[in-house]
Amino acid sequence: MTHPPGFLRYFSDLSLAAQNLYGQKTRTLLTALGIIFGVGAVIGMLAIGAGARDESLRFIEQLGVRNVLIESRPATSDGELQQRRRSSPGLKDRDVRIMEANLDSLNLVSARNSLHPARVLPKPSRELPELYGVRPSYAQIHNWKLEEGAFFTDADDKSSAAVCLLGETAKVGLFGYGPAVGKFVKINDTWVRVTGVLSSLINSGSQNLAGAARDVNNIVYIPLNTFQYRFWDVGGGLKDELDGVDIQLKTGADSVQAAKVVIAILNSTHHNTQDFTVTIPAELLAEQQRSQLIFTYVMVAIAAISLLVGGIGIMNIVLATVLERTREIGIRRAIGARRGDIVRQFLMESVLISVGGGALGIAFGYFLSWFIARAADWKTIVTTSSIVIAFGVSVAVGVVFGIYPAMKASRIDPIEALRYE
């Protein structure tokens, strides 16, 4: 066979390169630091981007990609409220009935109201939970999942039953980590029985993208009729009859077109008073994906500068090595080494530095993503693609920045090299 001598030659060069690098351990490590930090930074930045993207996707899924969310805008003063009421009655059950009659793509709908209770028993170990009144369809609209128990039903809503669902934080604050189903909670002056506990929801500002950020898990949900007939919001004078309306569209419906119909209906019933907002999670998803892509590109570009600096370091150190080993190059050329052999020898050294640095950089990237997740409480996800990209670029850097010093070494005149001291 003719191939083994070639392979043996490569193995011989690899062994020689490893010996030369090992002989200068400190210099080799310092040279590889740029690659190590560069690869680690790229993996870490991509892990942050992947984690943020996953959180965004989960939050949008929680809102519902087939949903259209209508939010009332509370007045900031009595004067503003009076001015609004001259033209608009505010968000009311009448709006819900009109949308049900005129929105062909509507699948499910739930009006929503809320208040901040004055007192709750058992006394929560943290801040008081909010009280939300919603229709049973609200659970399907937002794809709720239960930790224990069951959702309240249409029958509970029609009969204004004194039942409730607890968010995860509300349940822990009221009853600790034990079972809660079947227990009772007194909200203001009304006792309600717990029928279920929700799985943890993702906090991303307000649950419905309006108003100040709140813990979406620190909420007690009751049937809307129960809310309307058993509770009175003493501090809600500046609010509309409803806080919001959540709509789920039929499969395949165009959410943008549906939102335009909803806006047209509300503009008609509110006489073009801008006392409401309409959010389309599908559009929000597209916008967040675009922003996330730009963010990822910028972060990776910044991190890639470290790889570039590492490549320059490799080229610099190999050039210095060529100068130090000029006499060795002359001897090798004198005993029959060709230019290609010299190129291969020095290129092997730069590639070994980049490969070793890339391998250590992967470990550093895992540590960096773990540290960021712990220190900043951000979700990070190290993906296989980020490791392949970062390691592949580090190897490419070693080849690209090692070619020039290797070519320079191969062009040294053997006679001059033998005279070099």
C-alpha positions in Angstrom: 0.0 0.0 0.0 1.2 3.5 -0.8 -1.0 5.4 1.9 0.7 4.2 5.2 3.9 6.2 4.7 1.8 9.4 4.3 -0.3 8.6 7.3 2.9 7.7 9.3 4.4 11.0 8.2 1.4 12.9 9.6 1.6 11.0 12.9 5.3 11.7 13.1 4.6 15.4 12.6 1.8 15.4 15.2 4.1 13.7 17.7 6.9 16.2 17.0 4.5 19.1 17.3 3.1 17.8 20.6 6.7 17.4 22.0 7.6 21.0 20.9 4.5 22.4 22.6 5.0 20.4 25.7 8.6 21.7 25.9 7.1 25.2 26.2 4.2 24.5 28.4 3.7 28.0 29.9 4.0 29.7 26.5 1.6 27.2 25.0 -1.0 27.7 27.8 -0.8 31.5 27.5 -1.2 31.3 23.8 -4.2 29.0 24.1 -5.9 31.3 26.6 -7.4 33.5 23.9 -8.9 30.4 22.2 -10.2 29.1 25.6 -11.9 32.4 26.6 -13.2 32.9 23.0 -14.8 29.5 22.8 -16.2 29.7 26.3 -17.6 33.2 25.6 -19.3 32.1 22.4 -20.8 29.0 24.1 -21.9 31.2 27.1 -23.5 33.9 24.9 -25.3 31.3 22.8 -26.5 29.6 26.0 -27.9 32.9 27.3 -29.6 33.5 23.9 -31.0 29.9 23.8 -32.3 30.2 27.4 -34.0 33.6 26.7 -35.5 32.2 23.5 -36.9 29.2 25.3 -38.4 31.4 28.1 -40.0 33.7 25.4 -41.5 30.7 23.5 -42.9 29.3 26.8 -44.3 32.6 27.7 -46.0 33.1 24.3 -47.3 29.5 24.5 -48.7 30.4 27.9 -50.5 33.4 26.4 -51.5 31.3 23.4 -50.5 31.8 19.8 -54.1 31.6 18.7 -55.2 34.1 21.3 -56.2 37.8 21.1 -56.0 39.6 24.4 -58.1 42.7 25.2 -57.1 44.8 28.1 -59.0 47.7 29.7 -57.0 50.9 30.4 -58.0 52.2 33.8 -58.4 56.0 34.1 -55.8 57.8 36.1 -58.1 60.3 37.6 -61.8 61.1 38.1 -61.6 63.8 35.5 -60.2 61.4 32.9 -62.9 58.9 33.8 -65.7 61.4 33.4 -64.3 62.6 30.1 -64.2 59.0 28.8 -67.7 58.2 30.0 -69.1 61.0 27.8 -68.3 58.8 24.8 -67.4 55.3 26.0 -69.1 53.0 28.5 -65.8 51.1 29.0 -65.2 47.4 28.6 -68.4 45.6 29.5 -70.1 42.2 29.1 -72.0 43.8 26.2 -68.7 43.9 24.2 -68.2 40.2 24.8 -71.7 39.4 23.5 -71.2 41.5 20.4 -67.8 39.8 19.7 -69.3 36.4 20.2 -72.0 37.3 17.6 -69.7 38.9 15.0 -66.3 37.2 15.2 -66.6 34.1 13.0 -63.2 32.8 14.0 -63.9 32.9 17.7 -63.5 29.5 19.5 -63.4 30.4 23.2 -63.9 33.6 25.1 -63.5 34.6 28.8 -64.1 38.0 30.4 -61.9 38.8 33.3 -62.0 41.0 36.4 -59.7 41.4 39.4 -59.3 43.1 42.7 -56.7 43.3 45.5 -58.3 41.8 48.6 -58.2 43.7 51.9 -57.6 40.6 53.9 -57.1 36.9 53.4 -57.2 33.9 55.8 -55.1 31.9 56.4 -52.8 34.8 56.6 -50.3 34.5 53.7 -46.6 34.2 54.6 -45.9 36.7 51.8 -47.8 39.5 50.1 -51.6 39.1 49.6 -52.6 37.3 46.4 -54.7 39.0 43.8 -58.2 37.8 43.1 -59.2 37.1 39.5 -62.7 36.3 38.3 -62.7 34.3 35.0 -64.8 31.9 33.0 -64.0 28.2 33.1 -62.9 28.6 29.4 -60.0 30.7 30.6 -58.1 27.5 31.5 -58.3 26.2 28.0 -57.5 29.6 26.4 -54.2 29.7 28.3 -53.5 26.0 28.3 -53.4 25.7 32.1 -52.0 22.6 33.8 -52.8 21.4 37.3 -50.5 20.3 40.1 -53.4 18.9 42.0 -57.2 18.9 42.0 -59.5 20.0 39.2 -60.7 23.2 37.4 -64.0 24.8 38.4 -66.8 24.1 35.9 -69.5 25.9 34.0 -71.9 24.7 36.6 -69.8 26.3 39.3 -69.8 29.6 37.3 -73.6 29.5 36.6 -74.4 28.9 40.3 -71.8 31.4 41.6 -70.2 28.6 43.6 -67.7 29.6 46.3 -64.8 27.7 44.8 -61.3 28.7 43.7 -58.1 27.7 42.0 -54.7 28.7 43.5 -51.6 29.8 41.7 -48.5 28.0 42.9 -47.1 31.0 44.9 -50.5 31.7 46.5 -50.9 28.0 47.5 -47.5 27.9 49.2 -48.1 31.3 50.9 -51.5 30.1 52.3 -51.0 26.4 53.0 -47.3 25.7 52.7 -46.1 22.7 50.7 -48.8 20.3 51.8 -52.1 19.4 49.9 -54.5 22.3 49.4 -57.5 20.8 47.6 -60.6 20.8 49.8 -59.3 23.5 52.2 -61.0 26.9 52.5 -59.7 30.4 52.0 -61.5 33.5 53.4 -61.1 36.4 51.0 -62.5 39.6 52.4 -65.7 38.3 53.9 -66.3 35.3 51.7 -65.1 31.7 52.3 -64.2 29.8 49.1 -63.1 26.1 48.7 -60.0 25.1 46.9 -60.7 22.8 43.9 -57.2 22.8 42.4 -53.7 24.2 42.3 -52.1 25.4 39.1 -48.7 24.4 37.8 -46.1 27.2 37.8 -46.6 29.9 35.2 -43.9 32.0 33.6 -43.4 35.5 35.0 -42.8 38.0 32.2 -44.2 41.3 33.5 -47.9 41.3 33.8 -49.7 38.2 32.7 -51.6 40.1 30.2 -48.9 42.5 29.1 -50.4 45.6 30.7 -49.8 47.4 33.9 -47.1 46.8 36.5 -45.3 43.5 36.8 -46.8 41.1 39.2 -46.2 37.5 40.2 -48.6 35.6 38.0 -48.4 32.6 40.4 -49.7 34.6 43.4 -53.3 34.8 42.2 -56.5 33.2 43.4 -58.9 32.4 40.5 -62.7 32.1 41.0 -65.6 31.8 38.6 -66.5 35.2 37.1 -70.2 35.1 38.3 -68.9 34.3 41.8 -66.7 37.4 41.5 -69.5 39.6 40.3 -72.1 38.5 42.9 -70.0 37.8 46.0 -67.2 40.5 45.8 -67.1 44.3 45.6 -64.0 46.2 44.6 -64.0 49.2 46.9 -61.0 50.8 45.2 -62.1 50.0 41.7 -64.0 53.3 40.9 -61.6 54.2 38.1 -61.9 50.8 36.4 -64.2 49.5 33.7 -66.8 46.8 34.4 -64.3 44.3 33.0 -60.5 44.3 33.3 -60.1 42.3 30.1 -61.4 39.8 27.6 -59.3 36.8 26.4 -60.2 35.2 23.1 -59.0 32.0 21.6 -59.4 31.7 17.8 -60.2 28.6 15.8 -57.4 26.5 14.4 -56.0 28.1 11.2 -57.6 31.5 11.9 -55.6 34.7 11.0 -55.0 36.3 14.4 -54.0 39.7 12.8 -57.3 39.9 10.8 -59.3 38.7 13.8 -57.6 41.5 15.9 -58.6 44.0 13.3 -62.3 42.9 13.6 -62.1 43.1 17.4 -60.6 46.6 17.3 -63.3 47.7 14.8 -66.1 46.3 17.1 -64.6 48.0 20.2 -64.1 51.3 18.3 -67.7 51.2 17.4 -69.1 50.4 20.9 -66.6 52.8 22.6 -67.0 55.5 19.9 -63.3 55.5 19.1 -62.2 56.2 22.7 -58.8 54.6 23.2 -59.6 53.1 26.6 -58.5 49.5 25.7 -55.5 47.7 24.2 -55.4 44.6 22.0 -52.4 42.3 22.1 -51.7 39.5 19.5 -49.3 36.9 21.0 -48.5 35.6 17.5 -47.2 39.0 16.5 -45.4 39.3 19.8 -43.7 36.0 19.2 -42.5 37.0 15.7 -41.2 40.3 17.1 -39.4 38.6 20.0 -37.8 36.1 17.7 -36.5 38.9 15.5 -35.2 40.8 18.5 -33.7 37.6 19.9 -31.9 36.8 16.7 -30.3 40.3 16.5 -29.3 40.0 20.2 -27.7 36.6 19.6 -25.8 37.8 16.6 -24.5 40.8 18.5 -23.5 38.8 21.5 -21.7 36.1 19.4 -19.9 38.8 17.4 -18.6 40.3 20.6 -17.6 36.9 21.9 -16.0 36.0 18.6 -13.5 38.9 19.0 -11.9 36.8 21.7 -11.3 34.1 19.1 -9.9 36.6 16.7 -7.5 37.8 19.4 -6.6 34.2 20.2 -5.8 33.5 16.5 -3.5 36.6 16.4 -1.8 35.2 19.5 -1.3 31.9 17.8 0.2 33.5 14.7 2.5 35.7 16.9 3.8 32.8 18.9 4.4 30.6 15.9 6.3 33.4 14.2 8.5 33.7 17.3 8.9 29.9 17.3 10.0 30.0 13.6 12.6 32.6 14.5 13.9 30.6 17.4 14.1 27.4 15.4 15.6 28.8 12.2 18.7 26.6 12.5 16.5 23.5 13.1 14.6 24.3 9.9 17.9 24.6 8.0 19.1 21.2 9.3 15.8 19.6 8.3 15.9 21.1 4.8 19.6 20.0 4.5 18.8 16.4 5.2 15.9 16.3 2.7 12.8 17.9 4.2 10.6 19.6 1.6 8.8 22.9 2.0 5.5 21.0 2.5 7.1 19.1 5.4 8.0 22.4 7.1 4.6 23.9 6.5 2.9 20.8 7.9 5.2 20.8 11.0 4.4 24.3 12.1 0.7 24.1 11.0 0.3 21.1 13.2 1.5 23.1 16.2 -1.0 25.9 15.6 -3.8 23.4 15.0 -2.9 21.5 18.2 -3.0 24.8 20.2 -6.4 25.7 18.8 -7.8 22.2 19.3 -6.6 22.0 22.8 -7.8 25.5 23.5 -11.1 24.7 22.0 -11.6 21.6 24.1 -10.8 23.5 27.3 -13.0 26.3 26.0 -16.0 24.0 25.9 -15.5 23.1 29.5 -15.1 26.8 30.3 -18.3 27.5 28.3 -20.3 25.0 30.4 -18.9 26.6 33.6 -19.7 30.1 32.3 -23.3 29.3 31.4 -23.8 27.6 34.8 -22.3 30.5 36.7 -24.4 33.1 34.8 -27.5 31.0 35.5 -26.7 30.9 39.2 -25.4 34.4 39.7 -27.9 36.3 37.5 -30.9 33.9 37.9 -31.1 33.6 34.1 -32.0 30.5 32.2 -29.1 29.2 30.0 -29.2 26.3 27.6 -25.9 24.9 26.1 -26.9 23.4 22.8 -24.9 20.9 20.7 -24.9 23.4 17.8 -23.2 26.1 19.9 -20.4 23.6 20.9 -19.9 22.5 17.3 -19.9 26.1 16.0 -17.5 27.4 18.7 -15.1 24.4 18.4 -15.2 24.5 14.6 -14.4 28.2 14.5 -11.5 27.7 17.0 -10.0 25.0 14.7 -10.5 27.2 11.7 -8.7 30.0 13.5 -5.8 27.8 14.2 -5.5 26.8 10.6 -6.0 30.3 9.1 -3.6 32.0 11.5 -1.1 29.2 11.4 -0.7 29.2 7.6 1.3 32.4 7.3 4.0 31.5 9.9 4.2 28.0 8.4 4.6 29.4 4.9 7.2 31.8 6.1 9.2 29.0 7.8 9.1 26.9 4.6 10.6 29.8 2.5 13.7 30.2 4.7 16.8 29.6 2.7 18.5 26.4 4.0 22.0 27.9 3.7 21.1 31.0 5.6 19.3 29.0 8.2 22.4 26.8 8.8 24.4 30.0 9.4 21.8 31.4 11.8 22.9 31.6 15.5 
